[in-house]
Amino acid sequence: IDVFDSISVSEIPFEIHRLTAFVTLGDARGAVPFEVRLCKDGALVPVVEFNDIEEFSGPLEVRSIWVEFQDLELFETGKYFVQFLANGIILSERRITVNLTETDESEEGNETGSSL
């Protein structure tokens, strides 16, 4: 999993239009259930999650997969984690810090910029 380590937003709540996780899987045998999820630091329930099963013919087979989450609305700044799990075990985790930036009064009403 590879992600940017921070996102700056101008207001809360905010929307992430697209968050894509790329994962390369290998050294697996048979049907492997996997999960990609976004979690807020300290939260027990993921913000969003995706579950699927990949079939492997043998341990030398390598698969690259991507999971795309769209239109995520987040209500807090702070630390989030993108996690990859296989068979219920966390194999990879990347932190994303969401920061609130102060907006300049001269920029208010400017619709050309993006909040992400």
C-alpha positions in Angstrom: 0.0 0.0 0.0 1.4 3.4 -0.9 -0.4 6.7 0.0 0.4 10.3 0.5 1.1 11.0 4.2 -1.0 14.1 4.6 -4.1 15.9 3.3 -4.8 19.6 3.9 -8.4 20.6 4.0 -10.0 24.1 4.4 -13.2 23.0 6.2 -14.8 20.3 8.3 -16.6 18.1 7.2 -14.7 17.5 4.0 -15.0 15.1 1.1 -12.2 13.0 -0.5 -13.4 12.5 -4.0 -11.2 9.5 -4.6 -8.8 7.4 -2.5 -7.2 4.5 -4.3 -5.1 1.8 -2.6 -2.7 -0.3 -4.7 -1.7 -3.7 -3.3 0.6 -6.4 -4.7 -0.1 -9.9 -3.4 2.2 -12.9 -3.7 3.3 -16.1 -1.9 -0.4 -17.2 -1.5 -2.2 -20.4 -2.0 -5.8 -21.0 -2.9 -8.6 -18.6 -2.0 -7.3 -15.7 0.1 -9.9 -13.4 1.7 -8.6 -9.8 1.9 -9.8 -6.5 3.1 -8.8 -2.9 2.5 -10.1 -0.3 5.0 -9.7 3.3 6.2 -9.8 3.7 9.9 -9.7 6.8 12.2 -7.0 6.5 14.8 -8.5 4.9 17.9 -11.8 4.1 16.3 -13.2 0.6 16.6 -15.3 0.7 13.4 -13.7 1.5 10.0 -14.8 4.6 8.1 -15.0 2.5 5.0 -14.0 -1.0 4.0 -13.8 -3.3 1.0 -13.8 -7.1 1.1 -13.0 -9.6 -1.6 -11.4 -13.0 -2.3 -8.4 -13.6 -4.6 -7.7 -17.0 -6.0 -4.1 -18.1 -6.4 -2.9 -21.1 -8.4 0.4 -21.3 -6.4 2.9 -19.4 -4.3 4.8 -18.0 -7.3 1.7 -16.2 -8.7 1.7 -12.4 -8.1 -1.4 -10.2 -8.3 -1.6 -6.4 -8.3 -5.0 -5.1 -7.2 -6.4 -1.7 -6.6 -9.4 -0.6 -4.4 -11.0 2.7 -5.1 -13.1 4.5 -2.5 -15.2 7.4 -3.8 -16.8 10.4 -2.2 -15.7 9.8 1.3 -17.0 12.3 3.8 -14.8 12.7 6.9 -15.9 14.7 9.9 -12.6 15.0 11.8 -9.0 16.0 11.3 -6.2 13.8 12.7 -4.7 10.5 11.9 -6.3 7.9 9.7 -4.9 4.5 8.6 -5.2 2.7 5.3 -4.9 -1.0 6.2 -4.6 -4.1 4.2 -5.6 -7.4 5.8 -5.4 -11.0 4.5 -7.2 -13.8 6.4 -8.0 -11.2 9.1 -4.4 -10.3 9.8 -3.1 -6.7 9.2 -0.2 -7.1 6.7 0.3 -3.5 5.8 -0.8 -0.1 7.2 -0.1 3.5 6.1 -0.9 6.6 8.0 -2.6 9.7 6.6 -2.8 12.8 8.6 -5.6 15.2 7.8 -4.8 18.8 8.7 -7.1 21.8 8.8 -5.6 24.9 7.0 -6.7 28.4 7.7 -8.4 30.1 4.8 -7.5 33.6 3.7 -10.6 35.9 3.7 -9.6 37.0 0.2 -10.0 33.4 -1.0 -13.5 32.9 0.4 -16.0 32.3 -2.3 -13.2 31.2 -4.8 -14.7 28.1 -6.4 -11.6 27.3 -8.6 -9.5 25.8 -5.8 -9.8 22.3 -4.4 -10.0 21.6 -0.7 -7.8 18.6 -1.1 
